Amino acid sequence: MKSVILAGNAVTAEILYAYLQQDSRYKVVATVVDDAFVDSASVTEVPALGLSTLPASFSTTDVSVIMASGYNDLNRVRESMFTRIKGAGYAIETYVHPDARVYSKRTLGEGCIVLPGAV
């Protein structure tokens, strides 16, 4: 079972958390957001971390990160978080739900999310 951290703590993170709870391949151990948003976490089942405290809390070799932020401001917020997490040395996980069907000879890009029912 792979330990993962969700990058986000609002609606998108709630949805992904619900799917990951039923996926035996993953264990969500925390969420991470910009420091200013730690107190507004909506995924309350796991600790919410500020990005500045992530390295002290989890080693880059112990966890990977699933991007669970929305698409606000034309993805600029998501891109910024992705870049900072990746720059800190964390692997960004591509998540394909077991009920999704991906038929391609090409590898999905880093950080992609494919939810159930997608073809």
N, C-alpha and C positions, 0 to 999 in steps of 0.2 A: 504494500500500500504506500503510495507516494504522499508525503505531507506537502500541502500547498497553502499559500496565503492568497486571499482575494484582494486585488488592488481596487478598492472601492468599498463603500459601506452604505449604499442607498438601494434603490429598487433593483437595479441590475444585479448587485451583489446578493440581494435576497433571493432572486430567482435562481442564480447559479448555485448559491448555498443549498437550496432545496434539492436541486438536481444532484449535486455532489454528495449530499447526505445519503442518497440511494445508490451511489456508484462506488462499488467496493474497491475500485482502483485508487481512490483518493481519500484523504482525510484533511479537512480544512482545519488549520490550527490557529488562524488569526485573519484579520483584515488589516489593510494598511491604507492610509490616506494622508493627505497633507496635514501637518500638525494642527492646523486651525479647525479641522473637521472631526477630530477624534471624538469629541463629546456628542456629536450628532449621529453616531453609528446606529443603524437600524438592524444590523445583524448582531444580535446581542448574545448569541450562543457561544461565541468565541471572542477573545480579546481584540480590541481595536487598538492599533498602533499608529503613532505618527511616523512619517517617513524618516524623520531624523533619529528615531529610536530603533528602527528595524535592524540595523547591523548588530546592535547590542543584544537584541532579543533572539535573532535567528541567524545562524551561519548560512552563507551562500551554498554550502554543500549539503545542508540538511533539508532545505525547502526549495520549491520553485514557486513562481507567482502566476496566477491566472488573472488576466485583465478583466475586472468586473465593474468598470466604470462606464457610465453612459456615453452618449455621443454629443455632449454639450459643446457649444461654440465650434461647430464643424470639426469635432474630434481633437481640437487643440489641447484640451485638458487631458484627455486620454493619451495623446502623443507625449505630452510633457511628463506624465507619470511613468509611462513606458520607458522613456529615455532616461529618467533619473533612476528607476529601479534597475534597468539594464546596466547603467553606468556604475551602479554600486556592486555589480558582479552577480546579480541574481539571474537565473534562467527564467525565461518567460515561456510558460507552458501553452501549447495549443491543445484545446479541449474539444474532443468530438464525442458527443453523447452516444452511448451504445445503440440507441434507436435511430440515429442518423445514418444516412447512406452516402458515402463519399466514393464515387467511382472516378478516379483520376489517376493518371500516371505521374502527375505532378504533386509535389509535396505541398501541403497547406503552409501558408506563411506563419511565422512566429507570432503567437498571441491570438490566433484565430479561435473563434468560438462557434461551434456547430451544434445546435440544439436538436432535441428529438423531433422526428418527422421531416427534417430537412433532407433533401435529395440534391 
